[in-house]
Amino acid sequence: MRTAPTVTAVAHPNIALVKYWGKRDENLVLPMADSLSLTLDIFPTTTSVQLCPDDAQDMVVVDGHPATGEVRRRIASFLDMLRTYAGRRARARVDTRNTVPVGAGLASSAAGFAALALAAASAYEIDLDRTALSRLARRGSGSAARSVFGGFVLWHAGSSDAEDADLASYAEPLDDARLDVAVVAVLLQTGPKAVSSREAMRRTVATSRRFPGWLASSRLDVTAMRAALAEGDLPTVGAIAELNALGMHATMESASPPVTYRTRASHHVLAHVRRMRERGEQTWSTMDAGPNVKVLCPTSDAHRIADELSAVTGCPTIVARSGPGTRVTAGVDT
Ligand code: 2P0
């Protein structure tokens, strides 16, 4: 019997400059507001999918080990959704390799589900354009919708109209963005977080009195950020990104019980980045669902700033730039 080909896809994480924090539909993974990101050129995830019609269930291997628990459940239910769409029954073998610790607030799920969406859709012979691929990746993990594309990307929340809600929420590249920026990631902690971003988001929406204010300001931030990106205005981009990230953390810290991803070490880096700015550096902080701080700066300054942040914290730093969208690397004739 002919064995099905193994399709391999690679995807990169993205860093949100205006964050996604709050869903209006958990099942369809529909956000409450637009968000805007930069896909990075570090920490790729490579995922291979092969259909195995004789297997009774999906086999999922993550970083060389059989997946269990929530990780396995999310991947298997993503594959179930694809099978329903494709009208196919064959189970799949999924092998995914990260170059970054999973669950540490370093966007492993964005790269992971973007790579899985492309490799699995190709394996099941579902022909999707990039917009449809972005919608599909969104169903796995919201931020994965953005990692389908390279460079600066806008994820549309879409209308609240139930009829076309799924169709209206997808990401697209911002072709008019022109900005020279690097991202220095300060790796303070790479262990898995105590509260998943999914649970943290749910808790924030349900209990934080600051949530309506956060939502209103992030909608304004998207408009201002788009204009600043088109102007190539790094100081404005940096200022909006930093305030947006601080607002997101303040909002989740006011949930009940509070979600606190910022540690003493995170605050130390945030303060140091402000001090660098006061002495004339172009540096702005952002943080995701974890303690690590990412610093926006001009590309020509990035290695110098990374060295300083390593020296100050005693922790490793890594410099990232704009990276590519997800692509198939093996298994499909082109
Ligand atoms: C973002 N984050 O915009 C925000 C900022 C973390 C902080 O998207 O529940 O893994 O799978 O849709 O995409 C992380 O949440 O959440 C995230 P789900 P996801 O990048």
Boltz pocket constraint, residues with backbone or C-beta under 6 A from the ligand:
constraints:
  - pocket:
      binder: B
      contacts: [[A, 14], [A, 15], [A, 16], [A, 18], [A, 19], [A, 20], [A, 21], [A, 29], [A, 35], [A, 109], [A, 110], [A, 138], [A, 140], [A, 141], [A, 142], [A, 143], [A, 144], [A, 197], [A, 198], [A, 201], [A, 287], [A, 288], [A, 289]]
      max_distance: 6.0
